[in-house]
């Protein structure tokens, strides 16, 4: 599947292109804070979980909904979700919890 993706041969038919919602930064921060409290209560995270290292997380949220010529660069919900997960894991905007936060969002 990764090889098909890398060579632009991955089928994208049947994906959901009716995008009606974009995650806002303040909303994301609020749910990450709630997730953090739940994980701390279960002793599955520390106080470092979800702490932003810089402003790159806000930029990541904006990257997945960017447009070119009036069309989304990532035109389906599935593509936006996959890129959100990828960008959070790759760019590490948080001091801890990047994979869990990316998957959660």
N, C-alpha and C positions, 0 to 999 in steps of 0.2 A: 504494500500500500504506500509506504514512504517512497519507494522507487517510482511508482506511478505519479505520486505528487511531485517529486523532484523533476520529473520529465514532462510535466503538464499533461499527463494522460489519465489523471484521476477523474472519474465521472462525477459531475456535480449536478446532474439532473435529479429532480425530485426534492431539492433542498428548499427550505422555507425562505422565500424572498419578500414576504410581506412583513417588513420590519416596522413595528409600531411603537417600539420602546427603546430608549437608550439609557444605560446606567449613568446616573449623575454622580459626581465625585462625593458630594455630601452624603448622599444615600449610601454609597459604597462604604464610606468611612464609618457610618453608623452601624451597618450590618457586620462589618469587620470587628468593631468594638464589641458588639453583642456576641459574636462568635468567640472572640478572645475571652470574654468573661465565662462563657460556657466551658471552654477548654481548660481554663485555669481552675475552675471549680472541679473538673474531673481529673485534675493534675496531668493534663496532656499538653500543657503549654506553660510558658513562663511570661513574665512581664515584658519580655522582648518581642513577643508575638505581635505582628501587625504594626510595629513602629516603623513609620516611613523614614528611609535614609535621606531622601531628598524629595523634590517635587515630581519625580519621574512617574509615579503612579497616576497622577492626574493626566499626564501626557499620554500614558498608555490607554486610559479610558477614551481619550479623544482620538487616538490613533485607530482604534477598531471601528470607529464610526466616521472616519474621514471620507470625503467625497472628492470626485474628480469629474468635472463636466456635469455636475448635478446627480451623479450616480455614486452609490457606495463603492469604495474600493473593494470591500469584502461584502458582496451583495446578498448574502444569506445569513440568517441567524446562526446557523451551524458554523459558517466560516468566521463570523465575528466571535463566537464563543471559543472556537479553537485558537484563534489568534490572541484573544485575551489571555487564555491559559498559557500559551507559548510565550507571549511578551512578559508576563509576570514572572514566569520561571526563568526566562533568559536574562531579563534585566535586573532581577532582584531588587525591587524598589523597597522591600521591607527587610528589617534586620533579622526577622525570623518568620517562618510560616508561608513563604512564597508559594510553594506547591499547594499547600492546603487552601490558601486564600484564592489562588487562581482556579482551582477545581471548584471551590465553593461558589465563587462568582459566576 
